[in-house]
Amino acid sequence: MKTLKKYRWPLTGALLGALIFLLLYGVRVLDPTSVDWILNNPSPDPAQHYLGWELFRRSPVHLPYIGANYNAVYPFRTSVLFTDSLPLAALLFKLLGGILPTRFQYFGWWGLFCYMMQGGLAQAVIARIAGAQPTFGRGDKSKTAIAIIMSPGQTAKLWGSVLGAGVLVLFPALTMRTFAHEALAGTWLVLLALYLWLRSDELMSATRRACLLWGLMGLLCAGIHLYYLPMVGLVLVGYAVRRALQKRGPAAVLLPIAAFCAAALAELFLLGAFAVNFAGYSNGYLSGADYLGLFVPWLAQSWEQNVYMGLGAVLAVVLAIFSAVCNARKAERFFTAHHDWVVAGVVVLVLDLLAAGGNAITVGGKTLFTVPIPQFLMDFWAMFSSCARLAWVAGLLLAVAACGLVLRFWQKGVVPALMLAVCAVAQGWGQCGELFNRWTDYHYYGFRYENKTLLTDPAWENIAASGKYSHLAFASFDFEHDEFWDLVDFAADHGWTSNSFYMAHMDGNLAAVTLPGELNELSADTLYAFIDEDELARNSYDLHYYRLDGILIGSVEPIDGLEEDPAPEVPACTMDLTKSDVDPLFLAADGIVLGMNGEMMTEEWTLFPGRYRVTLTGSGFDHSYIYARYGLINEETYKLDIDFTGIDPNEMTFEFTATEMLHYWRVAVHTLDDANVTVNSVTVEKIV
């Protein structure tokens, strides 16, 4: 009970986080057997995280790589780390796999845990900066406790720190990532690092203890998400800078950094991070942050570059500056007495913003200049290509510091507490649209919790029950179909492997080249899936073909009880024009309209060797230039030699021969003058 009283204020912050989580997401997400709300998410990321775990839980273990996943991208090895399935949780529940139900998810409880940790740690950090120290209660007769109890406004300050925690619980990055990219919702890791740093004189008086605590932080970060390694690492740099200013010696400065890195690297080794196939880290592009984007919400060029700290956090920064000006002498004494903290904090902010900006320095939507970076450094940095996320450290640090300083610079605690209450309300108001959408998604729309699988034919379960199959193989690497996720879910539920999966840091080119080659050696224990354009290749392989729920599947041996799907005389497939890249974008009711200087690139397909016929219908083709191209990502693209066999303003037909696999094949249409060109359909036939 005494311990509970001691930590009642952080627990109050955690309770606030829990209440906000339950208000937004309800309790149904906490049912560990409820997975449909994950699979029904319009984004593929939650399905990736859940199915990555399901494939991993049934994957064999081969030491020393305890985190290796052999069931995703079979027969190659990958890691649970790269499915963003919360590796530490996945390892724990894999040990309990024998007693878990067939379908089991831990992501709902992880979300609740993140909100509680965010609230509890935010309160503790804000109270520390504010100088508000909790006591065991009025029964505590120590001199320190009596002094705090008698200090005017202490209770109000502590309540103010809880209200300030509300600003952090509604931190936009946490809101955006919860149940969208679950591992990245662990922003509390940065707050935990800040808490350890603020209490380092007490908790890390000895270098050995500092190495232990920072080493544990390295294990936590590596076991949750890679991006938290540089984020927490930046806070660790602040700790090291302050130790240097204190003249504690090289060991106190450098050994904790070494312990953090060594612990993280050792865990990553065991998770199989360095021993995976298809690991591609560099895409040659850094998605950096706009520095003003911390304070202005509409400057982000993409969802990944949204680093806005929230209206309430911005207001807290303004109020902190106002408080410092109004209490100038007190502020001056405070900053002078804590100059080492100020210097270290500024170093963290500067380094963080430099790292988050990438090599293009952007302010207010304008790129000021681009820094040339050596290729070896770019290859390393590109491991964190979405580097704008690193600016979350600056946002979190500014938010907690601002809330804490507002409480510290005012003598009477009620006034700053009310200020932070306004900030918390403003933080929620600034996100009211997003928060309302989440409330409706998880409370109002019951379909989110319904089984929406496309695999409704009872024959699927009969196939699984036959025991003939243990592998699922897709003809090509393409996860942008609803059928893909339902098929992988089916395979994972029945302990099968899948030869294709959506991975973080995956070399898409290597996967695109490798996966179709697996059809060269057909196996009786494998069920083959041909989705969308892959149906064009059905005549190239000696399989028994069946169609279930509109999905074409193939088997080396006949499947009992099923009628084979008749082979079409000429396999044909129509492209989805809504997936085209169009500039300028104009989608008509029945197709795409291109005006002056307009261009269209269809979706990307994988075509197997053979002879093809492509037919475009629409109007104005006599004012257009049409061609076909292919080529791997970030590599040279090639135009195909095509033969036009039909030329008409309303219909164009061309043929070509593919002597090898064509990866990322597309049809392009460009306008030649100011006449409109309309594309209503693009149909591809495999004629030989």
C-alpha positions in Angstrom: 0.0 0.0 0.0 2.9 2.3 0.8 4.4 1.7 -2.7 1.0 2.3 -4.3 0.7 5.7 -2.5 4.3 6.6 -3.5 3.4 6.1 -7.2 -0.2 7.2 -7.1 0.5 10.2 -9.4 2.1 8.3 -12.2 -0.6 5.7 -11.8 -3.2 8.5 -12.1 -1.5 9.5 -15.4 -1.6 5.9 -16.5 -5.3 5.7 -15.6 -5.9 8.8 -17.7 -4.2 7.1 -20.6 -6.3 4.0 -20.1 -9.6 6.0 -20.0 -8.7 7.8 -23.2 -7.8 4.5 -24.9 -11.0 2.9 -23.9 -13.0 5.9 -24.9 -11.5 5.8 -28.4 -11.2 2.1 -29.0 -13.5 0.3 -26.6 -13.0 -3.1 -25.0 -13.6 -5.4 -28.0 -10.0 -4.9 -29.2 -8.9 -6.4 -25.9 -10.4 -9.8 -26.7 -7.3 -11.9 -27.7 -9.3 -14.1 -29.9 -10.9 -11.2 -31.9 -8.8 -10.7 -35.0 -11.3 -9.5 -37.6 -10.9 -5.9 -36.6 -7.3 -6.2 -37.5 -7.8 -8.0 -40.8 -10.6 -5.6 -41.9 -8.4 -2.6 -41.6 -8.2 -0.8 -44.9 -4.4 -0.5 -44.5 -2.3 -3.7 -45.1 0.0 -2.9 -42.1 -2.1 -4.3 -39.3 -2.7 -7.5 -41.2 1.0 -7.7 -41.8 1.7 -7.4 -38.1 -0.9 -10.0 -37.1 -0.2 -12.5 -39.8 3.5 -12.1 -39.4 3.0 -13.2 -35.8 0.7 -16.1 -36.8 3.3 -17.4 -39.3 6.1 -17.0 -36.8 4.3 -18.8 -33.9 4.2 -22.0 -36.0 7.6 -21.6 -37.6 10.4 -24.0 -36.6 13.2 -22.7 -34.4 16.8 -23.1 -35.5 19.4 -21.7 -33.1 20.8 -19.2 -32.7 18.2 -17.2 -34.6 15.3 -17.5 -32.2 13.4 -14.7 -34.0 13.8 -16.1 -37.5 10.6 -16.8 -39.4 10.7 -19.7 -41.9 7.0 -19.8 -42.7 6.8 -16.3 -44.3 8.5 -16.0 -47.7 9.1 -19.8 -47.6 11.6 -21.5 -48.2 13.7 -18.5 -47.3 14.5 -17.2 -43.9 13.3 -13.8 -42.6 12.7 -12.4 -39.1 9.7 -11.5 -37.0 11.4 -8.1 -36.6 10.6 -7.3 -40.2 6.9 -8.0 -40.0 6.7 -5.4 -37.2 5.0 -8.0 -35.0 6.5 -6.7 -31.7 9.3 -9.3 -31.5 9.5 -9.4 -27.7 5.8 -10.1 -27.4 5.9 -12.6 -30.3 8.7 -14.5 -28.6 6.9 -14.6 -25.3 3.7 -15.9 -26.8 5.5 -18.3 -29.1 6.7 -20.1 -25.9 3.0 -20.3 -24.8 1.9 -21.4 -28.3 0.8 -24.9 -27.1 -2.0 -23.4 -24.9 -3.1 -20.5 -27.1 -6.2 -20.6 -29.3 -5.8 -21.0 -33.1 -6.4 -17.3 -33.5 -4.7 -15.1 -30.9 -3.7 -11.4 -31.0 -1.9 -9.3 -28.4 -2.1 -6.0 -30.3 -5.2 -4.7 -28.5 -3.6 -5.0 -25.1 -0.4 -3.5 -26.5 -2.4 -0.4 -27.5 -3.8 -0.1 -24.0 -0.3 -0.6 -22.5 1.1 2.1 -24.7 -1.5 4.6 -23.6 -1.0 3.8 -19.9 2.7 4.0 -20.2 2.5 7.3 -22.1 0.3 8.8 -19.4 2.2 7.5 -16.4 5.7 8.4 -17.7 4.5 11.8 -19.0 3.2 12.7 -15.6 6.4 11.5 -13.9 8.7 13.5 -16.3 6.5 16.6 -16.2 6.4 16.5 -12.4 10.2 16.1 -12.3 10.8 19.1 -14.4 8.2 21.1 -12.4 9.9 20.2 -9.2 6.7 18.7 -7.8 7.6 15.7 -5.6 4.9 13.3 -4.5 4.8 11.9 -0.9 3.6 8.7 0.6 0.6 10.6 2.0 -0.1 12.6 5.1 0.8 9.7 7.2 4.4 10.1 6.1 6.2 12.0 8.9 9.6 12.5 7.2 10.9 16.1 7.0 10.8 16.0 3.2 7.2 14.9 3.2 6.2 17.6 5.7 7.9 20.3 3.7 6.2 19.2 0.5 2.8 18.9 2.1 3.2 22.4 3.6 4.5 23.9 0.3 1.7 26.0 -1.3 0.3 24.6 -4.5 2.1 21.2 -4.4 -1.1 19.2 -4.8 -2.3 21.6 -7.6 1.1 21.1 -9.3 0.8 17.4 -9.2 -2.7 17.5 -10.6 -1.3 19.9 -13.2 1.3 17.3 -14.1 -1.5 14.8 -14.7 -3.3 17.3 -16.9 0.0 17.9 -18.8 0.1 14.1 -19.2 -3.2 14.4 -21.1 -1.3 16.5 -23.7 1.1 13.6 -24.2 -1.5 10.9 -24.2 -3.1 12.7 -27.2 0.3 13.2 -28.9 -0.5 12.9 -32.6 2.1 10.3 -33.4 0.6 8.0 -30.8 -2.9 8.6 -32.2 -1.9 8.0 -35.8 0.2 4.9 -35.2 -2.2 3.1 -32.8 -3.7 0.1 -34.7 -2.1 1.4 -37.9 1.5 0.7 -37.2 1.3 -0.8 -33.7 5.0 -1.1 -32.9 5.6 2.6 -33.6 2.9 3.4 -31.1 5.5 2.8 -28.4 6.4 6.5 -28.1 6.5 5.9 -24.3 10.0 4.5 -24.9 11.3 8.0 -25.5 9.5 9.2 -22.3 11.0 6.3 -20.4 14.5 7.3 -21.7 13.8 11.0 -20.6 12.7 9.8 -17.2 15.8 7.7 -16.7 17.9 10.7 -17.8 16.2 13.1 -15.5 16.7 10.7 -12.6 20.2 9.6 -13.6 21.9 11.2 -10.6 19.9 8.9 -8.4 19.4 5.8 -10.5 22.8 5.8 -12.2 25.3 7.1 -9.7 27.7 4.3 -10.7 28.7 3.8 -14.3 28.0 0.1 -14.0 24.4 0.8 -13.1 24.2 3.2 -16.0 25.4 0.5 -18.4 22.8 -1.9 -17.0 19.9 0.5 -17.4 20.8 1.8 -20.8 21.6 -1.7 -21.9 18.1 -2.7 -20.9 16.8 0.2 -22.9 18.7 -1.1 -25.9 17.0 -4.5 -25.5 13.6 -2.9 -25.3 14.0 -0.7 -28.4 15.4 -3.5 -30.5 12.6 -5.8 -29.4 9.9 -3.4 -30.2 10.9 -1.4 -33.3 14.1 -0.4 -35.0 13.3 3.3 -35.2 13.3 3.6 -31.4 17.0 2.8 -31.4 18.1 6.1 -32.8 15.3 8.0 -30.9 16.3 6.7 -27.5 20.0 6.8 -28.7 19.6 10.6 -29.0 18.4 10.8 -25.4 21.4 8.7 -24.4 23.6 11.2 -26.2 22.1 13.9 -24.0 22.9 11.8 -20.9 26.5 11.4 -22.1 26.9 15.2 -22.9 25.7 16.0 -19.3 28.1 13.4 -17.8 30.9 15.1 -19.9 29.9 18.5 -18.5 30.0 17.1 -15.0 33.6 15.8 -15.8 32.7 12.3 -14.8 35.4 10.8 -17.0 35.5 9.0 -20.4 34.1 5.7 -18.9 31.0 7.4 -17.5 30.4 9.1 -20.9 31.2 6.3 -23.4 30.4 3.0 -21.6 26.6 3.4 -21.4 26.6 4.2 -25.1 28.6 1.0 -25.7 26.3 -1.0 -23.5 23.2 0.3 -25.3 24.6 -0.5 -28.7 26.0 -3.9 -27.7 22.7 -5.0 -26.1 20.7 -3.9 -29.1 23.1 -5.6 -31.6 23.1 -8.8 -29.6 19.3 -9.0 -29.6 19.1 -8.1 -33.3 21.5 -11.0 -34.0 19.3 -13.4 -32.1 16.2 -12.1 -33.8 17.8 -12.9 -37.1 18.1 -9.4 -38.4 21.5 -10.0 -40.0 20.7 -13.4 -41.4 17.6 -12.9 -43.4 17.0 -13.3 -47.1 15.3 -10.5 -49.0 16.7 -7.8 -46.6 17.0 -4.6 -48.6 17.7 -1.5 -46.6 18.4 1.3 -49.0 15.9 2.8 -51.4 18.1 5.8 -52.1 15.6 8.2 -50.6 15.2 9.9 -47.2 11.7 11.0 -46.2 12.7 14.0 -44.1 10.7 16.3 -41.9 9.9 19.9 -42.4 11.1 21.6 -39.3 8.1 24.0 -39.0 6.0 20.9 -39.3 6.4 20.4 -35.5 4.3 23.5 -35.0 2.2 23.8 -38.2 0.0 20.8 -39.1 -0.4 21.3 -42.9 3.2 21.3 -44.0 3.7 17.5 -44.1 4.2 16.3 -47.7 3.0 12.8 -46.7 1.6 10.8 -43.9 5.1 9.6 -43.0 6.4 13.1 -42.8 3.7 14.3 -40.4 5.6 15.3 -37.2 3.1 17.8 -35.8 3.2 17.9 -32.0 -0.4 19.0 -31.6 -2.2 22.2 -30.9 -2.1 21.7 -27.2 1.6 21.0 -27.2 2.3 24.1 -29.3 0.1 26.1 -26.9 2.1 24.7 -23.9 5.4 25.8 -25.6 3.9 29.3 -26.0 2.8 29.4 -22.4 6.2 28.2 -21.2 7.8 31.1 -23.0 5.2 33.4 -21.6 5.8 32.0 -18.1 9.5 32.5 -18.4 9.1 36.1 -19.5 6.7 36.9 -16.7 8.9 35.3 -14.1 12.2 36.3 -15.7 14.4 36.3 -12.5 13.1 32.9 -11.4 13.6 31.5 -14.9 17.1 32.9 -15.0 18.0 31.3 -11.7 16.5 28.0 -12.8 18.4 27.9 -16.2 21.6 29.0 -14.5 21.4 26.3 -11.8 20.6 23.7 -14.5 22.9 24.9 -17.3 24.2 21.4 -17.8 20.7 20.1 -18.5 20.0 23.0 -20.8 23.1 22.4 -22.9 22.5 18.7 -23.1 18.9 19.2 -24.0 19.8 21.7 -26.8 22.4 19.2 -28.2 19.6 16.5 -28.3 17.2 18.8 -30.1 19.8 20.0 -32.7 21.0 16.4 -33.4 17.5 15.1 -33.6 16.3 17.8 -36.0 19.4 17.2 -38.2 18.7 13.5 -38.3 15.0 13.9 -38.9 15.5 16.4 -41.7 17.4 14.0 -43.9 19.8 15.4 -46.4 17.3 18.0 -47.6 16.8 20.9 -45.2 13.2 22.0 -45.5 11.5 24.8 -43.6 8.0 26.0 -44.3 7.5 23.9 -47.3 10.7 25.2 -49.0 13.9 23.2 -49.4 16.7 25.5 -48.4 19.5 23.3 -49.5 20.5 19.7 -49.9 23.5 18.2 -48.2 25.6 15.9 -50.3 26.2 12.6 -48.4 28.7 9.9 -49.1 27.1 6.7 -50.4 28.3 4.6 -47.5 26.6 7.0 -45.1 23.5 7.2 -47.2 23.3 3.3 -47.2 23.4 3.4 -43.4 21.0 6.3 -43.0 18.5 4.8 -45.5 17.9 2.0 -43.0 15.8 4.7 -41.4 14.6 6.2 -44.6 11.4 7.5 -43.0 13.7 9.6 -40.9 11.0 12.3 -40.3 9.8 10.0 -37.5 12.9 10.9 -35.5 11.4 14.4 -35.0 9.0 12.8 -32.5 11.8 13.0 -30.0 11.9 16.8 -30.4 8.1 17.0 -30.2 8.0 14.9 -27.0 10.9 16.7 -25.4 9.4 20.1 -26.1 6.0 19.0 -24.9 7.1 17.6 -21.5 9.6 20.4 -21.0 7.0 23.1 -21.8 4.4 21.5 -19.4 6.9 21.1 -16.7 8.2 24.7 -17.0 4.7 26.2 -16.9 4.2 24.5 -13.6 7.7 25.5 -12.2 7.6 29.2 -13.1 4.4 30.0 -11.4 4.3 30.2 -7.6 0.6 29.3 -7.3 -0.1 25.8 -8.7 -3.7 26.4 -9.6 -3.1 28.8 -12.4 -0.6 26.7 -14.3 -2.7 23.6 -13.7 -5.6 25.4 -15.4 -3.3 26.4 -18.2 -2.3 22.8 -18.8 -6.0 21.8 -18.6 -6.6 24.2 -21.5 -3.6 22.7 -23.3 -5.0 19.2 -22.9 -8.4 20.2 -24.3 -6.7 22.0 -27.2 -4.7 18.9 -27.9 -7.8 16.9 -28.3 -9.7 19.6 -30.2 -6.9 19.9 -32.7 -7.4 16.2 -33.5 -11.2 16.1 -33.1 -11.7 14.8 -36.6 -9.2 12.0 -36.3 -10.4 11.1 -32.8 -14.0 11.0 -33.9 -13.1 8.8 -36.8 -11.4 6.3 -34.5 -14.4 6.4 -32.1 -16.8 5.6 -34.9 -14.6 3.0 -36.4 -14.2 1.0 -33.2 -17.6 1.7 -31.6 -20.2 2.5 -34.2 -19.3 0.4 -37.2 -19.9 -3.2 -36.2 -18.7 -4.6 -39.5 -15.1 -4.0 -38.3 -15.5 -6.9 -36.0 -17.2 -9.2 -38.5 -15.5 -12.0 -40.5 -15.2 -10.5 -44.0 -13.0 -13.1 -45.5 -13.5 -13.7 -49.2 -12.9 -17.5 -48.6 -16.4 -18.6 -47.9 -16.6 -21.8 -49.9 -16.6 -24.9 -47.6 -14.1 -26.5 -50.0 -11.3 -24.5 -48.5 -11.6 -26.2 -45.2 -11.9 -29.6 -47.0 -8.6 -28.9 -48.7 -7.0 -28.1 -45.4 -8.5 -31.1 -43.7 -7.2 -33.4 -46.5 -3.7 -33.1 -45.1 -2.2 -33.1 -48.6 -0.9 -29.5 -48.4 1.5 -27.7 -46.2 2.6 -24.8 -48.4 0.8 -21.9 -50.2 2.6 -20.5 -53.2 1.7 -17.3 -55.1 2.7 -17.0 -58.8 4.2 -13.6 -58.3 5.1 -11.1 -55.6 2.0 -8.8 -55.2 0.3 -8.2 -51.9 -2.0 -5.4 -53.1 -5.1 -7.6 -53.4 -7.6 -8.5 -50.7 -7.4 -12.1 -51.8 -3.7 -12.2 -50.9 -4.3 -11.4 -47.2 -7.3 -13.8 -46.9 -5.2 -16.6 -48.5 -2.2 -15.9 -46.1 -4.6 -15.9 -43.2 -6.0 -19.2 -44.3 -2.5 -20.6 -44.6 -1.4 -19.3 -41.2 -4.5 -20.7 -39.5 -3.7 -24.2 -40.8 0.0 -24.1 -40.1 1.0 -23.8 -43.8 3.9 -21.7 -45.1 3.5 -18.9 -47.6 6.1 -18.1 -50.3 5.1 -14.4 -50.4 4.6 -11.9 -47.6 4.8 -8.1 -47.0 7.9 -7.3 -45.1 9.6 -4.1 -43.8 13.0 -3.5 -45.2 12.3 -6.1 -48.0 14.2 -6.1 -51.2 11.1 -6.1 -53.5 13.2 -6.6 -56.6 14.8 -9.8 -55.3 11.4 -11.1 -54.2 9.8 -10.2 -57.6 12.6 -12.0 -59.4 12.7 -15.1 -57.1 9.1 -16.0 -56.4 7.9 -16.7 -60.0 10.9 -19.0 -60.4 9.5 -21.4 -57.8 6.9 -22.5 -60.4 9.7 -24.1 -62.3 9.6 -27.0 -59.7 6.1 -27.9 -58.9 5.4 -29.8 -55.7 2.4 -32.0 -54.7 2.3 -30.6 -51.2 1.8 -27.0 -52.4 -1.4 -25.2 -53.3 -0.7 -22.6 -56.0 -2.7 -19.3 -56.2 -3.1 -17.2 -59.3 -4.5 -13.7 -58.6 -5.4 -11.1 -61.1 -2.9 -10.9 -63.9 -1.2 -14.2 -62.8 -4.2 -16.0 -64.4 -2.6 -15.2 -67.7 0.1 -17.7 -66.9 -2.2 -20.7 -66.3 -1.5 -22.3 -69.6 2.2 -22.3 -68.9 2.1 -24.8 -66.1 0.8 -28.4 -66.0 -1.5 -28.1 -63.0 -5.1 -29.0 -62.2 -6.9 -25.7 -62.0 -10.0 -24.9 -59.8 -11.8 -21.7 -59.0 -13.1 -21.1 -55.4 -14.7 -17.8 -54.5 -13.4 -16.4 -57.8 -9.8 -17.3 -57.0 -7.9 -19.5 -59.4 -5.9 -22.2 -57.6 -3.7 -24.9 -59.0 -2.6 -28.4 -57.7 -0.2 -31.0 -59.0 -2.7 -33.7 -58.0 -6.4 -33.6 -58.6 -8.5 -32.3 -55.6 -11.2 -34.7 -54.7 -14.7 -33.4 -54.9 -14.0 -30.3 -57.0 -14.7 -29.7 -60.6 -11.8 -28.4 -62.6 -12.0 -24.9 -64.0 -12.2 -25.0 -67.8 -9.2 -23.4 -69.5 -10.1 -20.3 -71.6 -9.1 -20.3 -75.2 -7.2 -17.1 -74.7 -6.5 -16.1 -71.1 -7.4 -12.4 -70.6 -7.4 -9.9 -67.7 -8.5 -6.3 -67.5 -6.3 -3.7 -65.6 -7.7 -1.7 -62.7 -7.5 1.9 -64.0 -8.1 3.3 -60.5 -4.6 2.0 -59.6 -3.0 4.0 -62.4 -0.7 7.0 -61.9 -2.3 9.9 -63.7 -1.0 13.5 -64.1 -2.9 15.6 -63.8 -5.4 13.4 -62.0 -8.9 13.3 -63.5 -11.0 10.2 -63.1 -14.2 10.2 -65.1 -17.2 7.9 -64.3 -16.1 5.4 -66.9 -12.4 5.8 -67.1 -9.5 8.3 -67.2 -9.5 11.6 -69.1 -6.2 13.1 -70.1 -5.9 16.8 -71.1 -3.0 18.9 -72.3 0.3 17.4 -71.2 -1.6 14.6 -69.6 0.0 11.2 -69.0 -1.1 7.9 -67.5 0.8 4.9 -66.2 -1.2 1.8 -65.5 -0.8 -0.4 -62.4 2.3 -2.6 -62.3 2.0 -6.2 -63.4 4.3 -9.2 -63.6 4.1 -11.0 -67.0 5.4 -14.5 -67.6 7.2 -15.3 -70.9 4.8 -15.5 -73.9 3.1 -13.5 -76.6 0.6 -10.9 -75.5 -2.1 -8.7 -77.0 -3.1 -5.4 -75.3 -6.3 -3.6 -76.2 -7.1 0.0 -75.1 -10.6 1.3 -75.5 -11.7 5.0 -75.2 -11.5 8.0 -77.4 -9.0 10.4 -78.8 -6.2 7.9 -79.3 -5.2 9.6 -82.5 -3.9 12.4 -80.2 -1.9 10.2 -78.0 1.4 8.3 -77.7 1.2 4.8 -76.3 4.0 2.5 -75.2 4.7 -0.3 -72.7 7.7 -0.5 -70.3 9.1 -2.6 -67.5 12.0 -2.6 -65.1 12.9 -3.2 -61.5 12.5 -0.6 -58.8 15.3 2.1 -58.8 16.9 0.4 -61.8 16.8 1.1 -65.5 13.5 0.8 -67.2 13.0 -0.5 -70.7 10.5 0.2 -73.5 9.1 -2.9 -75.2 9.2 -3.4 -78.9 5.5 -3.5 -79.7 3.6 -4.0 -82.9 0.3 -2.1 -83.4 -2.2 -4.5 -85.0 -5.2 -2.2 -84.6 -5.3 1.5 -84.9 -8.5 3.5 -84.3 -9.3 6.7 -82.4 -11.5 4.7 -80.1 -9.5 1.4 -79.9 -5.8 0.7 -80.0 -4.4 -2.8 -80.1 -0.7 -3.9 -79.9 1.2 -7.1 -79.5 4.6 -8.0 -78.1 6.6 -11.0 -77.1 8.1 -11.5 -73.6 11.2 -13.7 -73.8 11.7 -13.4 -70.1 9.8 -12.4 -67.0 8.7 -8.8 -67.2 8.7 -7.2 -63.8 6.7 -4.1 -63.0 5.2 -4.0 -66.5 3.0 -1.0 -67.3 1.2 0.6 -70.2 1.7 4.4 -70.7 -0.5 6.9 -72.5 0.6 10.5 -73.2 -1.3 13.3 -74.9 0.3 14.9 -77.9 -1.7 18.2 -78.0 -4.6 20.0 -76.3 -7.2 17.4 -77.4 -8.6 15.2 -74.6 -7.8 11.5 -74.5 -10.1 9.1 -72.7 -9.0 5.6 -71.5 -12.0 3.4 -70.6 -10.2 0.0 -70.4 -6.9 -1.8 -70.8 -7.2 -5.5 -71.5 -4.3 -7.9 -71.7 -4.5 -11.3 -73.4 -1.8 -14.1 -73.5 -2.2 -15.4 -77.0 0.7 -17.9 -76.9 
